[in-house]
Amino acid sequence: MGARADICVVVEGCYPYVTGGVSSWLHWLMTNLRDYRFAVTALVAEKKEAGERRYELPENVIDYRDAVLLDFAELEEAQRLRLSRRQWRALQEALLRIMDEWKTGSLSPQSLALIRRIVETDGARLLKNFLDDEGAFEVLTRLYDTRRPGVGFVNYYYTARNIHLVLYKALLLVKQLPRARVYHAPSTGFAGFLACLAAQLHGARSMITEHGIYVQEREMELLRAGWLDEAYQKEMWIRTYQALCTWQYHQCDRLVTLYHGNRQLEEGYGAPAGKALVVPNGIDVERFRPARRPRCVGRERTMGFVGRVTAVKDVKTFLQVVSLVRRVVGQVKAYVVGPHDEEPDYYRECLELARMLDLGDAVEFTGPGDVLSYYSRFDLLVLTSIKEAMPLAVMEAMASGVPVVTTDVGACRELIDGMEDNFGPAGFVRRIMDVDALASACIKVLSDPELSRQLALAGVRRIETFYNEALVLDRYRSLYGELLRDVA
């Protein structure tokens, strides 16, 4: 553990405690880039989230640690600094200036010097002054008078105070990161914030790989949030996340995204035009070659869903689609392959819906399983998600020669229709929750063996050409190499 890591990966709310998605991608990346030494810092909201690890760390991970964002014990135990009135006012103005500068995408040398002081020496004591001193009340009152006059003061005060509390606690977490030559975060948000700031303070380099658009996801959550009473409170939090992510887009040395649609969204949220590099996820194409076979032969048709049984995957829409397809196609067997323990109430609702639709033995919830064996059975994969980035199940199905019907989320349209090839479509893309349109597309595929063959062939060619994991690993090896040479 004494050796210095080449790359410190900073993750938020996923690896190694949550399976799938970003966690699977990160584990795959570190495992296959054996010539680099990695450190991992897992950022969790509360200590209770740091439960049982779902992954065994690869041998080339030489340092692992948790960092808890909403643990304020250090601040509560700290003693305030003795400051003169002039020093106190200067501190107030400097901390508020940092907040404003984040929105512009850059920090002044003075702000960076204060952040270094917070991180390396007097952090908890300085922030104790800002949060608990009577002067802090005066500062927030002044902000209220200039920025939000006319709204309820109490709600404004505690919203502003909580925003500052979380942001400044994030500053204190920087000192918990191990030293490394490159800091890499698989998202913006607090993970990207810590990675970029640590690199700036330590003379290292930083990279962000954004799978989903973090600020967009937070916007969606906040707009639905029941713990915020007023619209302006939600707006305050949203603008805070926007400012943080804008700063990261400008600050990171490399910005990577999974697909072209994501790059456009990032630029809409403040990323410099043309900065983001598109590096898609990749899969082991050879692993899925044995699953290839002619589809839609015989009397029975097999439909598959691969993923977690959660609301965001919209399994209920899949069940309704199966019900409609059965009325036209006849003999249909459907499998829902994936864990169902993450949202047990939702799983029970799905079982009840299947009963109400009289699906009986026509649908089977298998739990986690060997996806390769199921891809060899499927005549069609259906993805009904409300939100995705670059869904692994779609890529695996295409590599297996399985046609796909999917909702128009994330990179699905780029995967199915292609961007830079003449292979043709690998399936059909339909609107979210449009049961009739999804069912119609499924019926079209399952009723036409020749169409099924053409779709399957296009999918195999596209995956082999653009999404082979060997190509993706070479790209990340090159990106890491460039950054490491900069700090050699």
Phi, psi and omega in degrees: 000353183281340182289150178278135180286148170289314184229127171258118178266126179250118185240153182234116171067026179218258185299139359260021188263345182233134181270164175082173173055232182299322181299313179298318180298314182295317179299317178298316183296310183293321181297322185271342176262067188291342183278001176247145174266125182251149163241149179232127170244118182262116180270119179239154181290315182224159183301325184295340178285340178276074184263227182283132177289135179263356179230143170273124185298137176299157184296335182273008170271109188261354180209131175224139176203154174261149173228125187257118186287317187261031173258108186255020182301321181298320179289320182295326183273346185289151174260137180294147175286150174275112183236142173289166180300321179293317178296321181295316179294322178296321178296316178305309184295322181293318180293321177292327178295322177301315179302316181290324183290328176304325182292336182272347180096002179209154177247138178287160176303324179295318179293319179296323178295320178293319178298319178299320178295319178297316184290318192263337186227279193262024190309299184298322182289319178298316182288331175300318176301313186294325186270329189246346180290152177301330179296331179296322177298320179295320180298311182292329175295319178295320177298318179300314183295326185268333188247330185224043179296142178100344176265167180297127186292318186299311179297319179297314184302311184287330175294311179298318181296318181293322177298312179297320182299313182293317182295317182286332173294323177299323177300319181294335182287342182303323182291345179277347180284139176289157176289139179207166180273333178224137174247127186232127177241134177275025176192165167277221182071210184287327178296311178296324178300312180295319181297313181293319182290319178299318179297319181293321182286328187256007180069030180257191178240158184227150177218141175238130170249110184262114180279294168263170178271105189304311185294326177294319179296319179293323177302314181298318179296315184291324179294335178264355189295130177272348183274357174246123188281324190246151180298323182293330177295317177297320179297322179298315179293318180299316180295328177296312179297321178299318180296315180300314184289323176300316179299318180294319178303321180280324189280323187295148180282330175224131176243120183241140176225165190275333184204166189296324178298323177296320181299320178296320178295318179300317179295327176294333179264011171113000178291141177302137182302131176082357183287320186290133174263137178267112175232105184287168168291157178230161178226163177281094186301320184296330180299328186262358179301320180297342182278353183285133179197166173298138182253162175058046173245153184084185186273322184271143175248143184241124178250144182229147170233128180237118180159175178291144177275086181223165183298322183293337177276348176052056179296333179298321176296320177302316180297320178294323177297315179302318180300316180291320181297321181300326182295332184258314187278329180098250185285109181227134173241129182240140179238135171251105188254112179156164183293147179232024181261355183286319178230080187300325178295318179295320178300317179296322177296323178295317178299319179294320178296318178301321178293316181296327179278000178059041180281331176053230181284358182289341178233139181228125173270107190273341192075188178299143181201178178285101186297329181300318180294328179283322177300327178291338179272326190295139165269341184201136170259136178239126176243122185245020187300151173275331180213135176210167168255272175234090190296125181297322182300321179295317180294318180295318179298316179298318178296333180274358182077032179253124174299156186228137167242126187219158171284161185274076181230150174052227184270011187301318181294321177295321179293315186284314185265341180084162179239319189226040181213172178242030184284338184091173183288149176257007181166211182226146179243129182229167182293154177300134173064014178272085187300315183297315182293320178296316180296319179299318178295319179298316180299320180300316180290312186290342182264358187224093181302324180291318175299317178302318180297317181295317179296317180298317181296317179298319180296316179299314182297319182293317180295315181297327185278320190243341191236023176289131185298333179297322178294319181292317178299319178299323181292317180289325176299321179292317180296314177299318181299318179299315182291320180294324178294330180294335183243013182294000000 
